[in-house]
Amino acid sequence: MTAEKIILGVDPGLHTTGYGVLEIRSGKVRLLEAGIVRSSAKTLALRIRDIYQGIAEVIDAFHPEVLSLEDLYSLYERPKTAILMGHARGAICLAAALADIPVIPYAATKIKKILTGNGRAPKDQMQRAIQMELHLDTYPDPPDVADALAIALCHYYSTLADPV
């Protein structure tokens, strides 16, 4: 029996990029793998390379049908953060594009609202929600992993789940 759908959720970061791979089969969600791509490279170009290579390896291993990704946003006080995050997102989008996988962005507030009912939920609330949704023994850690799984679940609930 083959999987109906495999979703790769990615929480982009230049130092730590979280990822989560979910299999959807007969309307049931199963965690295949979750982890982080970490880069301690000294230059921006090498960090981007590390992110690209790490996500490309996950794509090669699981062949997801879609990659869901947190949308880019910026606080007026910290525009540099959005610019740097754009570099990480670019590496992730390139890995998906080269594998012919569509990239679906979701706003952070939508992801949090779908998973917790609160668009401004703190990290620990997101970790607890993911633990409960996926029936995990412990919180996904680091929080980047919980965020990536939340992004994948957001895609599932937004597009694939049967309406209740």
Rosetta constraint file for C-alpha pairs under 8 A:
AtomPair CA 3 CA 23 HARMONIC 6.40 0.50
AtomPair CA 3 CA 24 HARMONIC 6.39 0.50
AtomPair CA 3 CA 25 HARMONIC 5.39 0.50
AtomPair CA 4 CA 23 HARMONIC 7.50 0.50
AtomPair CA 4 CA 24 HARMONIC 5.72 0.50
AtomPair CA 4 CA 25 HARMONIC 5.06 0.50
AtomPair CA 4 CA 26 HARMONIC 7.18 0.50
AtomPair CA 5 CA 23 HARMONIC 5.84 0.50
AtomPair CA 5 CA 24 HARMONIC 5.07 0.50
AtomPair CA 5 CA 25 HARMONIC 6.86 0.50
AtomPair CA 5 CA 64 HARMONIC 7.38 0.50
AtomPair CA 5 CA 65 HARMONIC 6.46 0.50
AtomPair CA 6 CA 21 HARMONIC 6.89 0.50
AtomPair CA 6 CA 22 HARMONIC 5.62 0.50
AtomPair CA 6 CA 23 HARMONIC 4.55 0.50
AtomPair CA 6 CA 24 HARMONIC 6.20 0.50
AtomPair CA 6 CA 62 HARMONIC 7.62 0.50
AtomPair CA 6 CA 63 HARMONIC 7.41 0.50
AtomPair CA 6 CA 64 HARMONIC 4.67 0.50
AtomPair CA 6 CA 65 HARMONIC 5.69 0.50
AtomPair CA 6 CA 66 HARMONIC 7.19 0.50
AtomPair CA 7 CA 21 HARMONIC 5.73 0.50
AtomPair CA 7 CA 22 HARMONIC 5.23 0.50
AtomPair CA 7 CA 23 HARMONIC 6.52 0.50
AtomPair CA 7 CA 24 HARMONIC 7.91 0.50
AtomPair CA 7 CA 64 HARMONIC 5.36 0.50
AtomPair CA 7 CA 65 HARMONIC 6.20 0.50
AtomPair CA 7 CA 66 HARMONIC 5.40 0.50
AtomPair CA 7 CA 67 HARMONIC 6.11 0.50
AtomPair CA 7 CA 68 HARMONIC 7.29 0.50
AtomPair CA 7 CA 152 HARMONIC 6.02 0.50
AtomPair CA 7 CA 155 HARMONIC 7.99 0.50
AtomPair CA 7 CA 156 HARMONIC 7.84 0.50
AtomPair CA 8 CA 19 HARMONIC 6.94 0.50
AtomPair CA 8 CA 20 HARMONIC 5.74 0.50
AtomPair CA 8 CA 21 HARMONIC 4.61 0.50
AtomPair CA 8 CA 22 HARMONIC 6.55 0.50
AtomPair CA 8 CA 64 HARMONIC 5.98 0.50
AtomPair CA 8 CA 66 HARMONIC 6.32 0.50
AtomPair CA 8 CA 67 HARMONIC 4.72 0.50
AtomPair CA 8 CA 68 HARMONIC 6.17 0.50
AtomPair CA 8 CA 152 HARMONIC 6.04 0.50
AtomPair CA 9 CA 19 HARMONIC 5.58 0.50
AtomPair CA 9 CA 20 HARMONIC 5.16 0.50
AtomPair CA 9 CA 21 HARMONIC 6.42 0.50
AtomPair CA 9 CA 67 HARMONIC 5.76 0.50
AtomPair CA 9 CA 68 HARMONIC 4.76 0.50
AtomPair CA 9 CA 69 HARMONIC 5.95 0.50
AtomPair CA 9 CA 148 HARMONIC 4.85 0.50
AtomPair CA 9 CA 149 HARMONIC 5.83 0.50
AtomPair CA 9 CA 150 HARMONIC 7.52 0.50
AtomPair CA 9 CA 151 HARMONIC 5.22 0.50
AtomPair CA 9 CA 152 HARMONIC 4.19 0.50
AtomPair CA 9 CA 153 HARMONIC 7.91 0.50
AtomPair CA 10 CA 17 HARMONIC 7.03 0.50
AtomPair CA 10 CA 18 HARMONIC 5.68 0.50
AtomPair CA 10 CA 19 HARMONIC 4.47 0.50
AtomPair CA 10 CA 20 HARMONIC 6.59 0.50
AtomPair CA 10 CA 67 HARMONIC 7.27 0.50
AtomPair CA 10 CA 68 HARMONIC 6.35 0.50
AtomPair CA 10 CA 69 HARMONIC 5.13 0.50
AtomPair CA 10 CA 70 HARMONIC 7.09 0.50
AtomPair CA 10 CA 147 HARMONIC 7.80 0.50
AtomPair CA 10 CA 148 HARMONIC 4.63 0.50
AtomPair CA 10 CA 149 HARMONIC 7.65 0.50
AtomPair CA 10 CA 151 HARMONIC 6.88 0.50
AtomPair CA 10 CA 152 HARMONIC 7.61 0.50
AtomPair CA 11 CA 17 HARMONIC 5.62 0.50
AtomPair CA 11 CA 18 HARMONIC 4.91 0.50
AtomPair CA 11 CA 19 HARMONIC 6.28 0.50
AtomPair CA 11 CA 69 HARMONIC 6.32 0.50
AtomPair CA 11 CA 70 HARMONIC 6.04 0.50
AtomPair CA 11 CA 144 HARMONIC 6.13 0.50
AtomPair CA 11 CA 145 HARMONIC 7.50 0.50
AtomPair CA 11 CA 147 HARMONIC 6.01 0.50
AtomPair CA 11 CA 148 HARMONIC 4.75 0.50
AtomPair CA 11 CA 151 HARMONIC 7.52 0.50
AtomPair CA 12 CA 16 HARMONIC 7.39 0.50
AtomPair CA 12 CA 17 HARMONIC 4.74 0.50
AtomPair CA 12 CA 18 HARMONIC 6.60 0.50
AtomPair CA 12 CA 69 HARMONIC 7.59 0.50
AtomPair CA 12 CA 70 HARMONIC 7.27 0.50
AtomPair CA 12 CA 85 HARMONIC 6.85 0.50
AtomPair CA 12 CA 88 HARMONIC 5.86 0.50
AtomPair CA 12 CA 89 HARMONIC 6.01 0.50
AtomPair CA 12 CA 92 HARMONIC 7.76 0.50
AtomPair CA 13 CA 17 HARMONIC 4.67 0.50
AtomPair CA 13 CA 18 HARMONIC 7.74 0.50
AtomPair CA 13 CA 85 HARMONIC 6.18 0.50
AtomPair CA 13 CA 88 HARMONIC 5.94 0.50
AtomPair CA 14 CA 39 HARMONIC 7.12 0.50
AtomPair CA 14 CA 47 HARMONIC 6.39 0.50
AtomPair CA 14 CA 48 HARMONIC 7.24 0.50
AtomPair CA 14 CA 51 HARMONIC 7.55 0.50
AtomPair CA 14 CA 84 HARMONIC 7.31 0.50
AtomPair CA 14 CA 85 HARMONIC 6.81 0.50
AtomPair CA 14 CA 87 HARMONIC 7.86 0.50
AtomPair CA 14 CA 88 HARMONIC 5.70 0.50
AtomPair CA 15 CA 38 HARMONIC 5.68 0.50
AtomPair CA 15 CA 39 HARMONIC 5.11 0.50
AtomPair CA 15 CA 40 HARMONIC 6.49 0.50
AtomPair CA 15 CA 47 HARMONIC 7.39 0.50
AtomPair CA 16 CA 36 HARMONIC 6.29 0.50
AtomPair CA 16 CA 37 HARMONIC 5.82 0.50
AtomPair CA 16 CA 38 HARMONIC 4.64 0.50
AtomPair CA 16 CA 39 HARMONIC 6.58 0.50
AtomPair CA 16 CA 144 HARMONIC 7.36 0.50
AtomPair CA 17 CA 36 HARMONIC 5.40 0.50
AtomPair CA 17 CA 37 HARMONIC 5.07 0.50
AtomPair CA 17 CA 38 HARMONIC 6.41 0.50
AtomPair CA 17 CA 51 HARMONIC 7.21 0.50
AtomPair CA 17 CA 144 HARMONIC 6.64 0.50
AtomPair CA 18 CA 34 HARMONIC 7.64 0.50
AtomPair CA 18 CA 35 HARMONIC 5.90 0.50
AtomPair CA 18 CA 36 HARMONIC 4.37 0.50
AtomPair CA 18 CA 37 HARMONIC 6.39 0.50
AtomPair CA 18 CA 144 HARMONIC 4.60 0.50
AtomPair CA 18 CA 145 HARMONIC 4.61 0.50
AtomPair CA 18 CA 146 HARMONIC 7.84 0.50
AtomPair CA 18 CA 147 HARMONIC 7.19 0.50
AtomPair CA 18 CA 148 HARMONIC 5.47 0.50
AtomPair CA 19 CA 34 HARMONIC 5.57 0.50
AtomPair CA 19 CA 35 HARMONIC 5.54 0.50
AtomPair CA 19 CA 36 HARMONIC 5.88 0.50
AtomPair CA 19 CA 37 HARMONIC 7.70 0.50
AtomPair CA 19 CA 144 HARMONIC 7.61 0.50
AtomPair CA 19 CA 145 HARMONIC 5.81 0.50
AtomPair CA 19 CA 148 HARMONIC 4.92 0.50
AtomPair CA 19 CA 149 HARMONIC 6.89 0.50
AtomPair CA 20 CA 31 HARMONIC 7.68 0.50
AtomPair CA 20 CA 32 HARMONIC 7.84 0.50
AtomPair CA 20 CA 33 HARMONIC 5.91 0.50
AtomPair CA 20 CA 34 HARMONIC 4.15 0.50
AtomPair CA 20 CA 35 HARMONIC 6.56 0.50
AtomPair CA 20 CA 145 HARMONIC 6.57 0.50
AtomPair CA 20 CA 148 HARMONIC 5.35 0.50
AtomPair CA 20 CA 149 HARMONIC 4.86 0.50
AtomPair CA 20 CA 152 HARMONIC 6.97 0.50
AtomPair CA 21 CA 31 HARMONIC 6.24 0.50
AtomPair CA 21 CA 32 HARMONIC 5.45 0.50
AtomPair CA 21 CA 33 HARMONIC 5.23 0.50
AtomPair CA 21 CA 34 HARMONIC 6.09 0.50
AtomPair CA 21 CA 62 HARMONIC 7.75 0.50
AtomPair CA 21 CA 64 HARMONIC 7.90 0.50
AtomPair CA 21 CA 149 HARMONIC 7.35 0.50
AtomPair CA 21 CA 152 HARMONIC 7.45 0.50
AtomPair CA 22 CA 29 HARMONIC 6.53 0.50
AtomPair CA 22 CA 30 HARMONIC 5.63 0.50
AtomPair CA 22 CA 31 HARMONIC 4.74 0.50
AtomPair CA 22 CA 32 HARMONIC 5.53 0.50
AtomPair CA 22 CA 33 HARMONIC 7.33 0.50
AtomPair CA 22 CA 149 HARMONIC 7.85 0.50
AtomPair CA 22 CA 152 HARMONIC 7.04 0.50
AtomPair CA 23 CA 29 HARMONIC 5.82 0.50
AtomPair CA 23 CA 30 HARMONIC 5.15 0.50
AtomPair CA 23 CA 31 HARMONIC 6.37 0.50
AtomPair CA 23 CA 32 HARMONIC 6.47 0.50
AtomPair CA 24 CA 28 HARMONIC 5.54 0.50
AtomPair CA 24 CA 29 HARMONIC 4.77 0.50
AtomPair CA 24 CA 30 HARMONIC 6.44 0.50
AtomPair CA 25 CA 29 HARMONIC 6.70 0.50
AtomPair CA 25 CA 30 HARMONIC 7.93 0.50
AtomPair CA 27 CA 161 HARMONIC 6.87 0.50
AtomPair CA 27 CA 162 HARMONIC 7.62 0.50
AtomPair CA 29 CA 134 HARMONIC 7.45 0.50
AtomPair CA 30 CA 134 HARMONIC 7.13 0.50
AtomPair CA 31 CA 134 HARMONIC 7.02 0.50
AtomPair CA 34 CA 145 HARMONIC 6.35 0.50
AtomPair CA 34 CA 149 HARMONIC 7.55 0.50
AtomPair CA 35 CA 145 HARMONIC 5.83 0.50
AtomPair CA 36 CA 144 HARMONIC 7.41 0.50
AtomPair CA 36 CA 145 HARMONIC 6.64 0.50
AtomPair CA 37 CA 50 HARMONIC 7.66 0.50
AtomPair CA 37 CA 51 HARMONIC 6.31 0.50
AtomPair CA 37 CA 54 HARMONIC 5.65 0.50
AtomPair CA 37 CA 55 HARMONIC 7.37 0.50
AtomPair CA 38 CA 50 HARMONIC 7.59 0.50
AtomPair CA 38 CA 51 HARMONIC 7.46 0.50
AtomPair CA 39 CA 47 HARMONIC 5.60 0.50
AtomPair CA 39 CA 50 HARMONIC 6.03 0.50
AtomPair CA 39 CA 51 HARMONIC 7.17 0.50
AtomPair CA 40 CA 47 HARMONIC 7.18 0.50
AtomPair CA 41 CA 46 HARMONIC 5.73 0.50
AtomPair CA 41 CA 47 HARMONIC 5.43 0.50
AtomPair CA 42 CA 46 HARMONIC 7.20 0.50
AtomPair CA 42 CA 47 HARMONIC 7.50 0.50
AtomPair CA 43 CA 47 HARMONIC 6.37 0.50
AtomPair CA 44 CA 48 HARMONIC 6.19 0.50
AtomPair CA 45 CA 49 HARMONIC 6.27 0.50
AtomPair CA 46 CA 50 HARMONIC 6.17 0.50
AtomPair CA 47 CA 51 HARMONIC 6.24 0.50
AtomPair CA 48 CA 52 HARMONIC 6.13 0.50
AtomPair CA 48 CA 87 HARMONIC 6.83 0.50
AtomPair CA 48 CA 88 HARMONIC 6.09 0.50
AtomPair CA 48 CA 91 HARMONIC 5.93 0.50
AtomPair CA 49 CA 53 HARMONIC 6.07 0.50
AtomPair CA 49 CA 91 HARMONIC 7.33 0.50
AtomPair CA 50 CA 54 HARMONIC 6.02 0.50
AtomPair CA 51 CA 55 HARMONIC 6.15 0.50
AtomPair CA 51 CA 88 HARMONIC 6.90 0.50
AtomPair CA 51 CA 91 HARMONIC 6.36 0.50
AtomPair CA 51 CA 92 HARMONIC 6.93 0.50
AtomPair CA 52 CA 56 HARMONIC 5.96 0.50
AtomPair CA 52 CA 91 HARMONIC 4.86 0.50
AtomPair CA 52 CA 92 HARMONIC 5.73 0.50
AtomPair CA 52 CA 94 HARMONIC 7.36 0.50
AtomPair CA 52 CA 95 HARMONIC 5.89 0.50
AtomPair CA 53 CA 57 HARMONIC 6.17 0.50
AtomPair CA 53 CA 95 HARMONIC 7.81 0.50
AtomPair CA 54 CA 58 HARMONIC 6.55 0.50
AtomPair CA 55 CA 59 HARMONIC 6.20 0.50
AtomPair CA 55 CA 92 HARMONIC 6.47 0.50
AtomPair CA 55 CA 95 HARMONIC 6.57 0.50
AtomPair CA 56 CA 60 HARMONIC 6.10 0.50
AtomPair CA 56 CA 95 HARMONIC 5.30 0.50
AtomPair CA 56 CA 96 HARMONIC 7.46 0.50
AtomPair CA 57 CA 61 HARMONIC 6.13 0.50
AtomPair CA 58 CA 62 HARMONIC 6.19 0.50
AtomPair CA 58 CA 63 HARMONIC 7.96 0.50
AtomPair CA 59 CA 63 HARMONIC 5.17 0.50
AtomPair CA 59 CA 64 HARMONIC 6.37 0.50
AtomPair CA 59 CA 95 HARMONIC 7.95 0.50
AtomPair CA 59 CA 96 HARMONIC 7.58 0.50
AtomPair CA 59 CA 99 HARMONIC 7.67 0.50
AtomPair CA 64 CA 101 HARMONIC 7.38 0.50
AtomPair CA 65 CA 101 HARMONIC 6.10 0.50
AtomPair CA 65 CA 102 HARMONIC 7.46 0.50
AtomPair CA 66 CA 101 HARMONIC 5.50 0.50
AtomPair CA 66 CA 102 HARMONIC 5.27 0.50
AtomPair CA 66 CA 103 HARMONIC 6.19 0.50
AtomPair CA 66 CA 104 HARMONIC 7.36 0.50
AtomPair CA 67 CA 96 HARMONIC 7.03 0.50
AtomPair CA 67 CA 101 HARMONIC 6.69 0.50
AtomPair CA 67 CA 102 HARMONIC 6.23 0.50
AtomPair CA 67 CA 103 HARMONIC 4.87 0.50
AtomPair CA 67 CA 104 HARMONIC 6.29 0.50
AtomPair CA 67 CA 152 HARMONIC 7.88 0.50
AtomPair CA 68 CA 103 HARMONIC 5.72 0.50
AtomPair CA 68 CA 104 HARMONIC 4.74 0.50
AtomPair CA 68 CA 105 HARMONIC 5.75 0.50
AtomPair CA 68 CA 106 HARMONIC 7.26 0.50
AtomPair CA 68 CA 151 HARMONIC 6.18 0.50
AtomPair CA 68 CA 152 HARMONIC 5.88 0.50
AtomPair CA 68 CA 155 HARMONIC 6.51 0.50
AtomPair CA 69 CA 103 HARMONIC 6.94 0.50
AtomPair CA 69 CA 104 HARMONIC 6.14 0.50
AtomPair CA 69 CA 105 HARMONIC 4.75 0.50
AtomPair CA 69 CA 106 HARMONIC 6.23 0.50
AtomPair CA 69 CA 148 HARMONIC 7.85 0.50
AtomPair CA 69 CA 151 HARMONIC 6.42 0.50
AtomPair CA 69 CA 152 HARMONIC 7.99 0.50
AtomPair CA 70 CA 105 HARMONIC 5.48 0.50
AtomPair CA 70 CA 106 HARMONIC 5.08 0.50
AtomPair CA 70 CA 107 HARMONIC 5.93 0.50
AtomPair CA 70 CA 108 HARMONIC 6.13 0.50
AtomPair CA 70 CA 151 HARMONIC 6.72 0.50
AtomPair CA 71 CA 105 HARMONIC 4.93 0.50
AtomPair CA 71 CA 106 HARMONIC 5.07 0.50
AtomPair CA 71 CA 107 HARMONIC 4.96 0.50
AtomPair CA 71 CA 108 HARMONIC 6.84 0.50
AtomPair CA 72 CA 82 HARMONIC 6.65 0.50
AtomPair CA 72 CA 85 HARMONIC 7.31 0.50
AtomPair CA 72 CA 86 HARMONIC 6.97 0.50
AtomPair CA 72 CA 107 HARMONIC 7.58 0.50
AtomPair CA 73 CA 82 HARMONIC 6.22 0.50
AtomPair CA 73 CA 107 HARMONIC 7.96 0.50
AtomPair CA 74 CA 78 HARMONIC 6.74 0.50
AtomPair CA 74 CA 79 HARMONIC 5.72 0.50
AtomPair CA 74 CA 81 HARMONIC 7.07 0.50
AtomPair CA 74 CA 82 HARMONIC 5.17 0.50
AtomPair CA 75 CA 79 HARMONIC 6.21 0.50
AtomPair CA 78 CA 82 HARMONIC 7.42 0.50
AtomPair CA 79 CA 83 HARMONIC 6.52 0.50
AtomPair CA 80 CA 84 HARMONIC 6.18 0.50
AtomPair CA 81 CA 85 HARMONIC 6.04 0.50
AtomPair CA 82 CA 86 HARMONIC 6.04 0.50
AtomPair CA 83 CA 87 HARMONIC 6.83 0.50
AtomPair CA 84 CA 88 HARMONIC 6.91 0.50
AtomPair CA 85 CA 89 HARMONIC 6.18 0.50
AtomPair CA 86 CA 90 HARMONIC 5.99 0.50
AtomPair CA 87 CA 91 HARMONIC 6.48 0.50
AtomPair CA 88 CA 92 HARMONIC 6.41 0.50
AtomPair CA 89 CA 93 HARMONIC 5.99 0.50
AtomPair CA 90 CA 94 HARMONIC 6.02 0.50
AtomPair CA 91 CA 95 HARMONIC 6.35 0.50
AtomPair CA 92 CA 96 HARMONIC 6.39 0.50
AtomPair CA 93 CA 97 HARMONIC 5.97 0.50
AtomPair CA 93 CA 103 HARMONIC 6.78 0.50
AtomPair CA 94 CA 98 HARMONIC 6.06 0.50
AtomPair CA 95 CA 99 HARMONIC 6.51 0.50
AtomPair CA 96 CA 100 HARMONIC 6.18 0.50
AtomPair CA 96 CA 101 HARMONIC 4.99 0.50
AtomPair CA 96 CA 102 HARMONIC 6.82 0.50
AtomPair CA 96 CA 103 HARMONIC 6.91 0.50
AtomPair CA 97 CA 101 HARMONIC 5.73 0.50
AtomPair CA 97 CA 102 HARMONIC 7.01 0.50
AtomPair CA 97 CA 103 HARMONIC 7.97 0.50
AtomPair CA 104 CA 155 HARMONIC 7.96 0.50
AtomPair CA 106 CA 110 HARMONIC 6.68 0.50
AtomPair CA 106 CA 111 HARMONIC 6.66 0.50
AtomPair CA 106 CA 151 HARMONIC 7.30 0.50
AtomPair CA 106 CA 154 HARMONIC 7.94 0.50
AtomPair CA 107 CA 111 HARMONIC 6.40 0.50
AtomPair CA 108 CA 112 HARMONIC 6.25 0.50
AtomPair CA 108 CA 119 HARMONIC 7.60 0.50
AtomPair CA 109 CA 113 HARMONIC 6.00 0.50
AtomPair CA 109 CA 118 HARMONIC 7.92 0.50
AtomPair CA 109 CA 119 HARMONIC 4.30 0.50
AtomPair CA 109 CA 120 HARMONIC 6.23 0.50
AtomPair CA 110 CA 114 HARMONIC 6.06 0.50
AtomPair CA 110 CA 119 HARMONIC 6.15 0.50
AtomPair CA 110 CA 154 HARMONIC 7.99 0.50
AtomPair CA 111 CA 115 HARMONIC 6.29 0.50
AtomPair CA 111 CA 119 HARMONIC 7.34 0.50
AtomPair CA 111 CA 150 HARMONIC 6.54 0.50
AtomPair CA 111 CA 151 HARMONIC 6.11 0.50
AtomPair CA 111 CA 154 HARMONIC 5.58 0.50
AtomPair CA 112 CA 116 HARMONIC 5.72 0.50
AtomPair CA 112 CA 117 HARMONIC 6.88 0.50
AtomPair CA 112 CA 118 HARMONIC 5.95 0.50
AtomPair CA 112 CA 119 HARMONIC 4.79 0.50
AtomPair CA 112 CA 120 HARMONIC 6.58 0.50
AtomPair CA 112 CA 121 HARMONIC 6.01 0.50
AtomPair CA 112 CA 126 HARMONIC 7.10 0.50
AtomPair CA 112 CA 150 HARMONIC 7.72 0.50
AtomPair CA 113 CA 117 HARMONIC 4.28 0.50
AtomPair CA 113 CA 118 HARMONIC 4.51 0.50
AtomPair CA 113 CA 119 HARMONIC 4.18 0.50
AtomPair CA 113 CA 120 HARMONIC 7.53 0.50
AtomPair CA 113 CA 121 HARMONIC 7.74 0.50
AtomPair CA 114 CA 118 HARMONIC 7.79 0.50
AtomPair CA 114 CA 119 HARMONIC 7.92 0.50
AtomPair CA 114 CA 154 HARMONIC 6.42 0.50
AtomPair CA 114 CA 157 HARMONIC 7.77 0.50
AtomPair CA 115 CA 126 HARMONIC 7.35 0.50
AtomPair CA 115 CA 129 HARMONIC 6.49 0.50
AtomPair CA 115 CA 130 HARMONIC 7.78 0.50
AtomPair CA 115 CA 150 HARMONIC 6.92 0.50
AtomPair CA 115 CA 153 HARMONIC 7.90 0.50
AtomPair CA 115 CA 154 HARMONIC 7.13 0.50
AtomPair CA 116 CA 121 HARMONIC 6.98 0.50
AtomPair CA 116 CA 125 HARMONIC 7.45 0.50
AtomPair CA 116 CA 126 HARMONIC 6.96 0.50
AtomPair CA 116 CA 129 HARMONIC 6.44 0.50
AtomPair CA 121 CA 125 HARMONIC 6.06 0.50
AtomPair CA 121 CA 126 HARMONIC 6.61 0.50
AtomPair CA 122 CA 126 HARMONIC 6.49 0.50
AtomPair CA 123 CA 127 HARMONIC 6.22 0.50
AtomPair CA 123 CA 143 HARMONIC 6.49 0.50
AtomPair CA 124 CA 128 HARMONIC 6.14 0.50
AtomPair CA 124 CA 143 HARMONIC 7.82 0.50
AtomPair CA 125 CA 129 HARMONIC 6.13 0.50
AtomPair CA 126 CA 130 HARMONIC 6.20 0.50
AtomPair CA 126 CA 146 HARMONIC 6.76 0.50
AtomPair CA 126 CA 147 HARMONIC 7.20 0.50
AtomPair CA 126 CA 150 HARMONIC 7.58 0.50
AtomPair CA 127 CA 131 HARMONIC 6.13 0.50
AtomPair CA 127 CA 139 HARMONIC 5.48 0.50
AtomPair CA 127 CA 140 HARMONIC 6.04 0.50
AtomPair CA 127 CA 141 HARMONIC 7.85 0.50
AtomPair CA 127 CA 143 HARMONIC 6.64 0.50
AtomPair CA 127 CA 146 HARMONIC 5.35 0.50
AtomPair CA 127 CA 147 HARMONIC 7.70 0.50
AtomPair CA 128 CA 132 HARMONIC 6.26 0.50
AtomPair CA 128 CA 139 HARMONIC 6.08 0.50
AtomPair CA 129 CA 133 HARMONIC 6.06 0.50
AtomPair CA 130 CA 134 HARMONIC 5.97 0.50
AtomPair CA 130 CA 136 HARMONIC 7.94 0.50
AtomPair CA 130 CA 139 HARMONIC 7.47 0.50
AtomPair CA 130 CA 140 HARMONIC 7.39 0.50
AtomPair CA 130 CA 146 HARMONIC 6.29 0.50
AtomPair CA 130 CA 149 HARMONIC 7.08 0.50
AtomPair CA 130 CA 150 HARMONIC 6.56 0.50
AtomPair CA 131 CA 135 HARMONIC 5.67 0.50
AtomPair CA 131 CA 136 HARMONIC 4.85 0.50
AtomPair CA 131 CA 137 HARMONIC 7.15 0.50
AtomPair CA 131 CA 138 HARMONIC 6.43 0.50
AtomPair CA 131 CA 139 HARMONIC 5.36 0.50
AtomPair CA 131 CA 140 HARMONIC 6.70 0.50
AtomPair CA 132 CA 136 HARMONIC 6.62 0.50
AtomPair CA 136 CA 140 HARMONIC 7.94 0.50
AtomPair CA 139 CA 146 HARMONIC 7.81 0.50
AtomPair CA 140 CA 145 HARMONIC 6.04 0.50
AtomPair CA 140 CA 146 HARMONIC 5.24 0.50
AtomPair CA 141 CA 145 HARMONIC 6.04 0.50
AtomPair CA 141 CA 146 HARMONIC 6.73 0.50
AtomPair CA 142 CA 146 HARMONIC 7.19 0.50
AtomPair CA 143 CA 147 HARMONIC 6.15 0.50
AtomPair CA 144 CA 148 HARMONIC 6.17 0.50
AtomPair CA 145 CA 149 HARMONIC 6.22 0.50
AtomPair CA 146 CA 150 HARMONIC 6.04 0.50
AtomPair CA 147 CA 151 HARMONIC 6.19 0.50
AtomPair CA 148 CA 152 HARMONIC 6.38 0.50
AtomPair CA 149 CA 153 HARMONIC 6.09 0.50
AtomPair CA 150 CA 154 HARMONIC 5.91 0.50
AtomPair CA 151 CA 155 HARMONIC 6.38 0.50
AtomPair CA 152 CA 156 HARMONIC 6.39 0.50
AtomPair CA 153 CA 157 HARMONIC 6.05 0.50
AtomPair CA 154 CA 158 HARMONIC 5.87 0.50
AtomPair CA 155 CA 159 HARMONIC 5.96 0.50
AtomPair CA 155 CA 160 HARMONIC 7.55 0.50
AtomPair CA 156 CA 160 HARMONIC 4.99 0.50
AtomPair CA 156 CA 161 HARMONIC 5.87 0.50
AtomPair CA 157 CA 161 HARMONIC 5.01 0.50
